[in-house]
Amino acid sequence: MICAYIRVSCSDQSTKRQEEALKSYGIEKYFIEKASGKDMNRPELQKCLDFCRENDVLYILDFSRIARSTKNLLDIVEFLQQKKVTLISVKENINTSTPQGRLMLTMIGAIYTFERENMLERQREGIAIAKKEGKYKGRKAISIENFGEWYQMWQHRIYSKTQLAKELGISRQTLYKLFEEYEKANPPKIQQ
């Protein structure tokens, strides 16, 4: 079977560019994800890796779509090789079924990691300068009116964390931060 994994970093980005670029390869099954590539904890990636079988081919537009670090990229490639699945990156023109493809894969993965680390370093430097000049205040704090009531609904299992985050229109990570702040400000009363 010929599969494709497509990823964009956030929900407001479009996958159309990747879908169009992969259209001519006879893709039979797509795995499309809107999530950060910083780690491998992505539902569609996991479904894709589980789905692929021996002699399948997995297409990606480029390696940055499937992994952001060399280690994750090489782990995915090794996993696919153990399953006898070929990974083909269209942009880099690399096929992991060949020795040259595996060599190039390792080198490109290292370059992507280097570029990402440099970008993050520049970002940290820019934020530090902006803070020093008083121009950077960070993200605005998120405040939920009557958060204590929402917290109680979670405590009484009316909502799961996922449901509550969706209901409030925030990410689970933001919800965890709000829980932490709420619990710090409202420590549990110890009954004697």
C-alpha positions in Angstrom: 0.0 0.0 0.0 1.1 3.5 -0.7 0.6 5.9 2.3 1.4 9.5 3.0 1.9 11.4 6.3 1.1 15.1 6.2 1.7 17.5 9.1 1.3 21.2 9.8 2.2 22.8 13.1 -1.1 24.3 14.1 -4.8 24.0 13.4 -5.1 27.2 11.4 -2.5 26.1 8.8 -3.5 24.3 5.6 -2.4 20.9 4.4 -3.3 21.6 0.8 0.2 22.4 -0.3 1.5 19.0 0.9 -1.5 17.2 -0.4 -1.0 18.8 -3.9 2.7 17.9 -3.9 2.0 14.2 -3.1 -1.0 13.8 -5.4 1.0 12.3 -8.3 2.4 9.4 -6.3 -0.7 7.2 -6.2 -1.4 7.7 -2.5 -4.0 5.2 -1.2 -4.2 6.3 2.4 -3.4 9.7 4.0 -2.5 10.4 7.6 -3.1 14.1 8.2 -2.1 15.9 11.4 -2.2 19.4 12.8 0.3 19.3 15.6 3.8 20.3 16.6 6.6 18.0 15.4 8.7 18.5 18.5 8.1 14.9 19.7 6.6 11.7 18.5 3.5 11.9 20.7 1.2 12.6 17.7 -1.9 10.5 17.2 -1.9 10.4 13.4 1.8 9.6 13.3 1.3 6.7 15.7 -1.7 5.5 13.6 0.5 5.8 10.5 3.4 3.8 12.0 1.0 1.1 13.3 -0.8 0.9 9.9 2.2 0.5 7.6 3.1 -3.1 6.8 5.8 -5.0 5.0 6.4 -3.7 1.4 4.3 -0.6 2.0 5.7 2.8 1.0 5.3 5.9 3.1 5.6 9.2 1.4 6.3 12.5 3.1 6.9 15.9 1.5 10.1 16.5 3.6 11.7 15.2 6.7 10.7 18.2 8.8 7.1 17.0 8.5 7.7 13.7 10.2 10.3 14.7 12.8 12.0 17.8 14.2 15.1 16.1 15.7 17.6 13.8 14.2 17.0 11.2 17.0 13.3 11.1 16.3 13.8 10.9 12.6 16.3 8.1 12.9 14.0 6.3 15.4 11.1 6.5 12.9 13.3 5.3 10.0 14.7 2.4 12.0 11.1 1.4 13.1 9.9 1.5 9.5 13.0 -0.5 8.3 12.2 -3.2 10.9 8.7 -3.4 9.5 10.2 -3.4 5.9 8.5 -0.2 5.0 10.2 2.2 2.6 10.1 5.9 3.5 10.4 8.4 0.6 10.9 12.1 1.1 9.8 13.9 -2.1 11.6 17.3 -1.4 14.9 15.7 -0.5 14.5 13.0 -3.1 15.6 10.3 -0.6 14.5 6.7 -0.6 15.4 4.8 2.6 15.5 1.5 0.8 18.9 2.4 -0.6 22.3 2.8 1.3 22.7 6.3 -0.3 19.2 7.2 0.9 20.0 6.2 4.5 23.3 8.1 4.5 21.6 11.3 3.1 18.8 10.9 5.6 21.2 10.9 8.6 23.0 14.0 7.2 19.8 15.9 6.5 18.4 15.0 9.9 21.4 16.5 11.5 21.1 19.7 9.5 17.4 20.1 10.4 18.3 19.7 14.1 21.1 22.3 13.8 18.8 24.8 12.0 16.0 24.4 14.6 18.4 24.8 17.5 19.9 28.0 15.9 16.4 29.4 15.3 15.4 28.8 18.9 18.6 30.4 20.1 18.0 33.5 18.0 14.5 33.6 19.4 15.7 33.5 23.0 18.3 36.2 22.2 15.6 38.4 20.6 13.3 38.0 23.6 16.1 38.8 26.0 16.9 42.1 24.1 13.2 43.0 23.9 12.8 42.4 27.7 15.8 44.5 28.4 14.3 47.3 26.3 10.9 46.9 28.0 9.3 45.9 24.7 8.5 42.3 25.6 5.9 41.4 28.1 5.4 37.8 27.2 2.1 36.2 26.5 -1.0 37.8 28.1 -2.1 35.7 31.1 -5.2 33.7 30.4 -8.0 34.3 32.9 -11.1 32.3 33.1 -14.0 33.8 34.9 -15.2 31.6 37.8 -12.4 29.1 37.2 -13.1 27.6 40.6 -16.5 26.4 39.4 -14.9 24.8 36.3 -12.2 23.2 38.5 -14.9 21.8 40.8 -16.7 20.3 37.8 -13.5 18.6 36.8 -13.0 17.4 40.4 -16.5 15.9 40.4 -15.8 14.2 37.0 -18.4 16.1 35.2 -15.7 17.0 32.6 -12.5 15.3 31.7 -9.5 17.6 31.2 -9.8 17.2 27.5 -13.5 18.1 27.6 -12.9 21.0 29.9 -10.2 22.4 27.7 -12.5 22.2 24.7 -15.4 23.8 26.6 -13.1 26.7 27.7 -11.5 27.0 24.2 -8.0 26.6 25.5 -5.2 24.0 25.1 -4.7 21.2 27.6 -1.3 22.7 28.4 -2.9 26.0 29.3 -5.5 24.2 31.4 -2.8 22.4 33.3 -1.2 25.8 34.0 -4.5 27.2 35.2 -5.0 24.1 37.5 -1.5 24.6 38.9 -2.2 28.3 39.6 -5.6 27.5 41.1 -4.3 24.7 43.4 -1.4 27.0 44.5 -3.8 29.8 45.4 -6.4 27.4 46.9 -4.5 24.6 48.8 -6.7 21.8 49.9 -8.0 22.1 53.5 -6.8 19.3 55.7 -9.6 17.9 57.8 -8.7 16.9 61.4 
